Amino acid sequence: MSIDIARDDARFHRNFSRMLIGFAIFTFFYLTTLTYTILKATPIYMHDWRGITCILLMILAFSLYIFPILASLGILPFDWDWPPPLSYTVFIWGSFYLVVFLLTRIDQSFFLSLYILFGLSFSLFTSRRLFLAIGIIALTTFMYEGLLTWPLKQIALFSITSQCLAFFSVTGFSILIQNLIAERFERNHLFQQLQLANTNLEEAHRQLAQSVEQEQELAVLRERTRLAREMHDTLGHALVLITVKLEAAQRLRERDPERCDQELESTKEITRESMAALRASIANLRTPALQHKGIKQTLIRSLDELGQRAGLDVSHTFQGELESLTDPLKETLWKVSQEAFANIEKHAHAQHVTLSLRQEEGNLILTIQDDGIGLPTASCQHQEDGSLACHSPEGHYGLRGMLERVEGIGGHLSLRSGEKQGTTIEVTLPF
């Protein structure tokens, strides 16, 4: 569309320029013929100052006429939209009118130059100003033609009426053409703006699609990283331990068969625990409970299972409307709680675990607290607010994974812990 509009504009400007050049050529011959005719009819003008004065004034008149044309063609360094500034148009029109007036002081027949000013007015004025300029030209023409003598004769009145009809009919037609041209340019301008808006919209759509694609890829990478951490913490450590125990059993097979059997039994137990952990990881990945039950029932069931497996005393409290949570919130609460329960079961040596989920000031707050041995001091650093910032031990990624998951949806995770003082995990999510 832009190519068609540009091509149409170029064709219009080309035709318009040809028309202006044609008018300039016609005006040159008209003024030249008028001057030649008057000077030839009155040879005495060429024997005094009047002849050269008429020629110079006619050259000035043609210069005033050609000046707007050269500006429209871009030959003169003037940068303005049509219509031109009022000060410029009044100066050009008034100067031309003054030149005609001076010429009529030498010979009244020069008033016919007003018809050139009549045509020039259409390129200088619009609407009411154009009617005013044409009215002045019409009155001046009637005056030089001797039609404004009182009392008005019938032939004079007829001549005035017919000329007014011609003057103002052409003026009205010219204003119609001006409006059509202005509407054309306005329409093309609107088309260009619409095309620019469509281009910007397409670019925004492309960027949005690219952003969505990048976000999906990032989500996949995050999930892969989380899976890698879980496998490293469970299967990786279990396989290393199994390898060590099998090597020990191999060495003890001949020297201490009973001890060898104990190591093999321990290895089988580790293998069974690893398989259970693997099944739990797969179950956590698929989160089937969230598909059929709400987050409240899912957390209660998971907490009760933790108590049964580890022999812990568990309790829970829930406050607020929790069934209308979004899927990302539910997923985050589920994953963080599963990681926290796994850490408690493996490392805390706790007796009691408390879970709390509540709404507070537009936030959703999950708190999981145990009375176990707490995190090692080397894994925690004191913060300015008095809390501890804890990180996973080398080779373990549970705490880091929880932090990244919470911060991924704009939340905040804090840990409070100390040796033999238990651990408290508090997750704040925007509700």
Number of C-alpha atoms within 10 A of each C-alpha: 9 12 8 9 14 13 12 13 15 12 12 13 14 12 12 14 16 13 12 17 16 12 18 17 12 13 19 19 12 15 20 15 12 17 19 14 12 17 18 12 10 12 11 12 18 14 9 10 10 16 18 13 16 24 17 12 17 23 15 15 23 18 14 19 24 20 13 21 19 17 15 22 15 11 10 12 9 12 10 10 8 12 12 18 12 12 8 12 17 15 12 22 19 14 15 25 20 14 19 21 18 17 21 17 12 14 16 15 16 22 21 17 24 18 14 18 22 20 17 20 22 19 19 21 23 19 15 10 13 20 19 13 20 22 16 13 20 19 15 17 20 18 13 15 16 10 19 17 10 6 8 11 12 9 10 17 13 13 15 19 12 11 15 17 12 11 17 16 12 14 21 14 11 18 19 13 12 17 14 12 13 13 12 13 13 12 12 17 13 12 15 16 12 12 14 13 12 12 12 12 12 12 12 12 12 12 12 12 12 12 12 12 12 12 12 12 12 12 13 12 12 16 15 12 14 19 16 14 19 20 16 16 15 18 18 16 15 19 16 11 15 20 13 14 20 17 14 15 21 15 13 16 14 10 10 11 14 13 14 21 14 13 21 18 13 15 21 13 13 17 17 12 15 18 15 12 17 16 12 15 17 12 12 16 13 11 16 11 17 17 11 10 12 15 22 17 14 19 21 17 13 16 23 17 15 20 19 12 10 14 14 20 16 18 14 16 12 14 12 10 9 16 12 9 14 10 12 11 17 18 18 19 22 21 18 23 22 20 17 21 20 16 14 26 17 11 12 19 18 22 15 16 23 16 21 15 22 16 18 13 8 9 14 21 22 20 20 21 21 26 19 21 18 21 23 13 13 9 15 19 12 12 9 6 6 9 14 18 15 20 19 14 15 7 11 16 18 20 20 16 22 22 17 16 22 21 14 14 13 11 20 17 21 15 20 20 25 17 12 15 14 21 24 21 19 19 25 21 21 15 14
